[in-house]
Amino acid sequence: QVQLVESGGGLVQAGGSLRLTCAISGRTLSMYAMGWFRQAPGKERELVAAMRWDGGKTNFADSAKGRFTISRDNAKNTVYLQMNSLGPEDTAVYYCAADRGGYVGPNSAAYDYWGRGTQVTVSS
């Protein structure tokens, strides 16, 4: 019954920033985990960042550490991915995902709900 809708993708120049938004239908429980994944052509889907809704646990890909920030707005039932210092290697479709059990690991199969994705393209 949970629906996730991503927005905020687009075309940016290298060194620029984007903020992705994941709108979540209904209410989220405090035990939920929210994650951002990305998939580039010819590559497997990989975790970018994840957090439990209560903020008790976070997880970042090495490539995202220091550049990306995951956050949420309780009142709006929204999760954000702030991406700074973007490079062409960040070009991918970015997906929002949710896990009912609070899992923040990299195994995409463990996540219960998925958005349809938003394209991020970084030009050199």
N, C-alpha and C positions, 0 to 999 in steps of 0.2 A: 504493500500500500504506500510505501515511501517513494516519493518522486524527487529526483535531483535534476536540476537544470543549470548548466554552466553558461557563463557569458563572460565577456571581457577580452576575448582573444582578438588577434588582428596582426597587422604588419608593423614591425618596428625596426629601427636601425640598431646595429650593434652598439652596445653601451646603454641602450634605453631601458625603460621599465614598463611593465604592465601589471595590472591587478586583475586577477581572475576571481569571479564570483560564482558560488554554488548556492542556489536557492533550494531550500529543503521544504517539502510539503509537510504540513501538520507540525507536530511536536517531535523533538528529539529527546530521548532519554539521556540522563547524565552518563550512563555506561556506554553510550555509542562512541565509536571512533569514526572520525572523518579523515579521508585520505585524498590526496591528489596523485594521480598517475599520469604518465605520458607515454606515447607510442610514436616513434618515428618510422618512416618507411623501411621495411626490411629488418626491423628490430622488435624484440619482445616488449610488451608493456612493462614499465618499471615504475616503482614507487618514487615519487619526488619528495613528499612530505605527508605526515599524518599526525593526528593528535586525538586524544580522548576529549570529549565534549567538555569535561570538567577541568581540562588542562593538566591532568595528573601525569600524562605520559605523552611524549612526542618522539618522532622518528624522522630523520632526514637522510636523503641520499647524500653521499659524499660530494657530488657535484652541486648540490643545492646549498650546502652549509655555507653560511656567511653571505649568501646572495638572496635566498628566498626565505620568506616568513609565512607561516600559516597562522591564521587567527579566526575567531568566530564572533558573531554578534548574537547574543541570546535573544534579544527582543525581535530581531528580524529573521531568526532561524536561517542564518546565512554563514557560510564559511568562505574565507578569502585566501588567495595565494598571491602575495606580493612578490614580484619577480624583478630584481634589479640586476644591473650589469649584464644584460642579456647578450648572448653570442649566437652565431649561426648553429652551434651544436645544441641549442635549446629548441630549435624548430621541431615541432611535434604536435600531435593532437593531445590535448590535455583533458583528462577525465576526472570527475569528482566521484568518490565512492564512499560508502558507509558500511560499517560493520556493527551488528547489534551487540556483540559481545565485548567491544572495546579493544579489539585487536588492532595494533598499529604497525604490524610487520609488513614485509615486502611481498608476501604471497597474494597475488591478485585474486586467486580462487577463493580466498577466505572472506572476501567482502561480499555482502549480501545485496547491495543496491548500487546501481551505476547510472550516471548521466550519459548523454549521447556524445559529449565531447565538444571542445571548442578549439579551433585551429590557432596556433601561435607560429608565426613565421618571422624570423629574424634575418634581416639582410646584412651583408657584410659591407 
